[in-house]
Amino acid sequence: MENDSFDARDGLDGFEDDLEEKFDPEEIEKESRFQIGDETESLQLKLDCGIAKMHSMNHWGGTFEIGAEGTTDDEHSRNMDLDRAALSRQQLDETQQSWLLAGPQESKKKDKYVDLGCLIVKRKVLKWILYGFLFAVIVIAVPIIIAKSIPKHRKPPPPPDQYSQALHKALMFFNAQKCETNSLQTNRNLNTWNLIYISFFFFFFDPVAAGRLPKNNGVPWRGDSGLSDGSTLDDVKGGLVGGYYDAGDNIKFHFPMAFSMTLLSWSVVEYSDKYKDLGEYDHVRDLIKWGTDYLLKTFNSSATTISKIYSQVGVATNASTTPDDHYCWMRPEDMDYPRPVQQASSAPDLGGEVAAALAAASIVFRDDAAYSKKLLRGAAAVYKFARDPGHRTPYSRGNLATELFYNSTGYWDEYMWSAAWMYYASGNGSYALFATDPRLPNNAKAFMQIPDLGVFSWDNKLPGAQLLLTRLRLFLNPGYPYEESLSRYQNATGLNICMDLQRFNVFNYTPVQLNHGRPQPLQYVVNAAFLSSLYADYLDAANVPGYYCGPYYLSTDNLRSFARAQVNYILGDNPLKMSYVVGHGNKYPKHVHHRGASIPHNGVKYSCTGGYKWRDAKTDNPNTIIGAMVGGPDRNDRFSDVRTNYGYTEPTMAGNAGLVAALISLTTTTGSAGVDKNTIFSAVPPMYPASPPPPTPWSP
């Protein structure tokens, strides 16, 4: 073991000898002659550092002074006291220079991580994420909070246009015509303009109402009336109290009443947002419900099968000398003459129209599930009655009490009209199949381009039914087997509107306005305006810019321009500068043919013939029936404001319903534009085109 031991001193002596050979003073002196200035000082500084490192390195695990205790001071001095000046002048090889020039190696700091459970993230990255989130909160959230806290100065809504002003008044007519009126519902948040016009607009419907009137009816010269109507009927609990008087007389004609309710419901289905913006939504629904509640009394609406329907309350005959609703000129509150009830065991036309009214209203009241279901159940029963193949005689045929006033010329149009509404209300595909069965339009002569069949009215529903079914094609496009009939309905709709335009010379025009040449022409004009404006909205919603009428292209703007021109004429833009809506504008009829409006509300009961002095008086009506649209001028723009000339001055329910529909389609509100595309289809199941039948086998 001794021979194998290592003598540290021998190793040190060898190292020193080697060091003396490498750092020969004479050689360093020779080399130093070539060193200049700062380079020498720099090299010497680096050499000092290198020597220090060389002394600090110990490759054998101990100090260089092994056995230092046994050495003398001289030996220690000889071993360790080197000439630094001589060392500084020694030439270094490349490896040694790299030792000296390389700086101290700093150990890299290890990255720290944070364990988030499902994710391990560098602490520095997490810190920057938190800083970024805090910055985003400051930059985004703080300005929002500040903006929300600042009081908002909203611009006042634009003043109502003339259509909305007239609309408020036109609805008031229905309040005037009620036979038994409930409370007038208004939106408490209405602005001053709306409150003013609501108080006028529904005025017409209150004066025509029958029955018990509440104190806040809105028409101060109306009271309870018609409380004994139908009181002798055994199958109608409470009788036929309620509903609406038709016009200036005190008769309740159920056929035009039902049509008026259908038309009002159609306008609400299409333009509910506009009604809400104008504060009239609750009001118009109240008017519709007043009518449909009464219509449900006219037949056994709780049964699934019925055999009769009541068609009218009150009668009138020309040149009569016995008290009735035409012979007498009395306020409805003072009636004391008999008011017989008419019924029909065959009524395909009346039954179809009542079914349409109830079905359309069931869509309006879908937010009231129980009432909507009740309406639809009644509609199904009366529709089934109308379609009974053994009872297809028009309801008015042979009945002079009806035939002279609201004679029905057919029922195939009511079949198409009611089937469309029943389909939209129930989603039952059998109604759609019937409405698009090619035999139905053939029987109705829908595609024969007969001008009179293109005029929408209480008697002719074809134009309305065709547009209503065109809606199905434009928005749902159900394809086969409906497409053939639906495409023809759309074509017929376009032609109907074309016939109303002056350039085609189909109907008579005054110098400025459409006039079909019939008595009380304005009711037909407002219906034409409504269909034209509504069709324009349908096309816009379907992204269809227009269509061709022969060589002429009609854009949706053209259709609206026609509708506006017709309604503007009624509101006063005519040669006489007269508004034909009572209470609208500065000049309007003052001698309206209306019993309640023409007799003073002074507590005096005038007899059947005692009211003649008020009928024949030259003075203005003591009561203004706000919102009533009168019959209108003749075909030459002439108008006679005479109370006894009912062709000019008498208003009707059907006429005012068309006016309301036209006005709501044309008015502009801040929160709505165009039609409601989807509400009417809410009960309709998804429609997938069926595969057409295979072609017939080829035979040689």
HELIX and SHEET records of a PDB file:
HELIX    1   1 ALA A    8  LYS A   22  1                                  15    
HELIX    2   2 PRO A   25  SER A   32  1                                   8    
HELIX    3   3 GLY A   37  SER A   56  1                                  20    
HELIX    4   4 ALA A   68  GLY A   70  5                                   3    
HELIX    5   5 ASP A   73  MET A   80  1                                   8    
HELIX    6   6 ARG A   84  SER A   88  1                                   5    
HELIX    7   7 GLU A   94  LEU A  101  1                                   8    
HELIX    8   8 ARG A  123  ALA A  136  1                                  14    
HELIX    9   9 VAL A  137  ALA A  141  3                                   5    
HELIX   10  10 VAL A  142  SER A  149  1                                   8    
HELIX   11  11 GLN A  162  ALA A  170  1                                   9    
HELIX   12  12 PHE A  173  ALA A  176  1                                   4    
HELIX   13  13 THR A  192  PHE A  201  1                                  10    
HELIX   14  14 HIS A  254  ASP A  277  1                                  24    
HELIX   15  15 TYR A  281  LEU A  295  1                                  15    
HELIX   16  16 LEU A  296  THR A  298  5                                   3    
HELIX   17  17 PRO A  332  ASP A  334  5                                   3    
HELIX   18  18 PRO A  348  VAL A  364  1                                  17    
HELIX   19  19 ALA A  369  ALA A  386  1                                  18    
HELIX   20  20 LEU A  400  GLU A  403  1                                   4    
HELIX   21  21 TRP A  412  SER A  426  1                                  15    
HELIX   22  22 GLY A  429  ALA A  435  1                                   7    
HELIX   23  23 ARG A  439  ALA A  444  1                                   6    
HELIX   24  24 PRO A  451  GLY A  454  5                                   4    
HELIX   25  25 LEU A  462  PHE A  475  1                                  14    
HELIX   26  26 GLU A  483  ASP A  500  1                                  18    
HELIX   27  27 GLN A  502  PHE A  504  5                                   3    
HELIX   28  28 LEU A  522  ALA A  541  1                                  20    
HELIX   29  29 THR A  556  ILE A  570  1                                  15    
HELIX   30  30 ARG A  595  SER A  598  1                                   4    
HELIX   31  31 TYR A  612  ARG A  615  1                                   4    
HELIX   32  32 TYR A  646  THR A  649  1                                   4    
HELIX   33  33 MET A  653  LEU A  666  1                                  14    
HELIX   34  34 THR A  679  PHE A  681  5                                   3    
SHEET    1   A 2 TYR A 113  ASP A 115  0                                        
SHEET    2   A 2 ILE A 120  LYS A 122 -1                                        
SHEET    1   B 2 GLN A 177  LYS A 178  0                                        
SHEET    2   B 2 VAL A 208  ALA A 209  1                                        
SHEET    1   C 3 LYS A 252  PHE A 253  0                                        
SHEET    2   C 3 ILE A 309  VAL A 313 -1                                        
SHEET    3   C 3 VAL A 341  ALA A 344 -1                                        
SHEET    1   D 2 GLY A 546  CYS A 549  0                                        
SHEET    2   D 2 TYR A 552  SER A 555 -1                                        
END                                                                             
